[in-house]
Amino acid sequence: MTAYLIRNVSVVGGAPTDLLIRDGVVAETGAGLTAPDATVLDATGLVALPGLVDLHTHLREPGREDAETVESGSRAAALGGYTAVCAMANTSPVADTAGVVEQVWRLGREAGLVDVQPIGAVTVGLAGERLAELGAMADSAARVRIFSDDGHCVADPKLMRRALEYVKAFDGVVAQHAEEPRLTEGAQMHEGEVSTRLGLTGWPAVAEEAIIARDVLLAEHVGSRLHICHVSTAGSVEVLRHAKARGVKVTAEVTPHHLLLTDEKAATYDPVYKVNPPLRTAADIAALRAALAEGVIDIVATDHAPHAVEDKECEWAYARPGMLGLETALSIALDVLGPQWDLIAERMSRAPARIAGLDSHGLDPAPGVPANLTLVDPSARRVVEPADLASRSRNTPYARMTLPGRIVATFLRGEPTVLDGKAVK
Ligand SMILES: [Zn+2]
């Protein structure tokens, strides 16, 4: 194992110091370290963050390897500064058995670029009719702790209650895609002025808020952990604020795109902007940003959703919802939050690692800590070129935009997965 001496790096925004990485851990920190056997990296001007952790990634394998594989998605994640991702269950077959979650977990280990933590489905086949084998997935080699039917809402309140009760035994968490299906039938975009103008069927904010309100009450009743995926409305923030004040064990995520892009993008009819939940209004964005700063929203999660060209470059009505996110998330966070490194570390690494129960991630670089970290150049600016992305898909909404920040290096257990901004393998 090679040792690395990272010189003059700002750890989470602090004064420049040196970091010595040896045998998979941060061996030493301090100014003027020496280690004759180590490879030296000059990190002057760079910021070291604990490796980012994504609680919401679609890797598409098994089933849609044309859109993404565990390996290509892992590489995209490493290039984005991530050392761990949680892989959503809506694959084909669905990750609703110990066999499928173990397959995804094993593929992640073989790729060796990030830790891939599978999420298990709540219901068999994501059909919302009966509970999947939650206990068997929890006991499997993949040790699943997060369960989600993401892409679909667990709409049946009785099933949702039973899922919350079941996961309590092993401190699991149910991650809800909050969308009351009867209120979003045929929906194409956010319901509001723009949808009226364009004549498209709307997805009303209340369809999200009603499910969050119901589920925080269920979580309070059961005493279980609930996580809300991709919160997108100002009203949802108010429901979450109320629930947290009552001491409900609820956490919530927001995506980079819901922090930046508005429903006006739908007027382009470019399906790259079609996503579920849909892009909302400027007022929603303002509320989401404030909630993220305040902690009512706990984390940024990408909802990285690769899609093959034929599923995206078609008429708006037929296009699949979803956007790439892993390779641009840190830049969007930097754009939205500014260089608030401690806040970025909290929302993109420490808190998601805690929610997912990933003990070796989300730890600031310090002696004895597993060397899962990323080095960011905050002064760099880059133009997003879809053709340059490591993802197998091209559906980024940031094509040809200039974004701040660049991931220079990422280390997983002391081994570089990215160096000089390029994937090592
Ligand atoms: Zn979702």
Boltz pocket constraint, residues with backbone or C-beta under 6 A from the ligand:
constraints:
  - pocket:
      binder: B
      contacts: [[A, 150], [A, 151], [A, 152], [A, 177], [A, 229], [A, 230], [A, 276], [A, 277]]
      max_distance: 6.0
